Amino acid sequence: MSRILLVEDEELNRTLVKAVLSRADVEAVRSAEVLDATSLSAAREKLRTEQVDLILLDMNLPDGNGLTLARELAAGRPDGHAKPAVVAVTASVLPQDRAAAMEAGCDGFLDKPYAAADLVATVARHLPA
């Protein structure tokens, strides 16, 4: 079973993402375990204790920009675990924001608001086979 870390500070957004993923028409997505974190520090703590396959990473968090975490992961994990796929999730849809996410080491980009089908397709594309 795959594991997803959802890094999102808004409770409603976390609830919606979990609901969409749990009802996905793609088995690998529907069966994935979803962990969550509401800040960069909480995400770092989860990553110290949990192995995840994919991170859905909000860019605007209470304690900083999500790209900070993406850069840290791209530089290598100190615990020796493989880098999970990272998808930037943001309401900022400017081309330079997408480019910054890719430069920071993100593997994908999902614009808010997004359709449920786009979320499922993005997650399915980045989960391990």
N, C-alpha and C positions, 0 to 999 in steps of 0.2 A: 504494500500500500504506500502510495506517495504521501508526502507531507508538505503542506503549504504554510508559510508564515505570512500572515496578513498584517502589515504594519500600517495602521490607520487609526487616527485619533478620534474620529467621529463615530459614536456608537451606532447611529442609524446606518451609516455606510458599512460598518462591520457586519451588522445584522443582515443587511441586504445581500452583501457578497456571499455570506455563508448560506443564506437561503437559496440564492441562485445556484451556487455550486452543488448544494445537496440535492437539487432537483435536475441537474444537468442530464442531457440525453447521451452524454459520453461517460461510459462506465468508469474510466480512469479518473475523470474529474469528480464524478458523483461519490466515488469511494475514497477520495483523498481525505486525509485528516487535516483539518484547518486549525492552526494555532494562531493566536493573535497577540499583538503588541500595540500599545497606544503611543509610543514614543521611540526615539532612537535608542535611548538607554535601555528601555524594556526589550527592544529588538536585539540589542547586543547581548543582553542577559539570556534571552531565549536561545540565541545562537551559541552561547557558551555551553548550554546544557542539552540542546536538541539538534539533531541532524535533520535538515529540511532539504527538499528538492527544488522548491520554488519560493521566491519572495515576491509578494505583491506589495510594492513600496510606494506609499504616498510621499509626495515631495514636500509638502508643508506640514511639519510636525511641531508640537509645542517646544521641543528642545533643539530644533534645527532643520536643515534641509535633508531630505532623504538621500540626495546624491552623495552626501558624506559617507553614509553606510555603503552605498554602491562602490565608491572608491576604495573603501577599506577592504571590502570583499574581493575586489579586482586585484588588490595588492597581495592577496593570499591570506588564508585563514591560519592563525597561529596554532590551532588545534589539529591541523593536518587534514581535516575533512575537505572534501571537494567543494569548490565554490558552487552554491546553488544558482540556478537561473534567477535573474532579477528582472522584474517588469516594473517600470516606472508607471505609476497611476497618478494622473494630475489633471486639473482643470485648465492648466496652462497649455494651450495648443499651438503656441508660436514655434516656427521652424527651429529657432535657436534653442528653445527649451528641449525639443526632441534631440537635437544634435548634442546638447550638453549631457543629456541622459546617456546617450550612446558612448560619448567620450568618457563618462564616469564609469563605464563598465556594465551598463544595463544591457540586457539581451532583448528587451522589447519595450514598448511604450503603449499605454492605453489611455485615451482621452476620456475625461469626465465631462459631461455625463456619457455613459456608454450603454448600449443595448445589452441585455442579458446574453444574447447569442454571441456578441463580440467578446464579452468576458469569458464565456465558456470556451470559445475558439482559441483565445489567447492562452488561457490556462492549459488547454489540451496540447497546444503547440509547444509549450515549454516544459511540460512534465516529461520525465524519462519514459522511454518506450517500454 
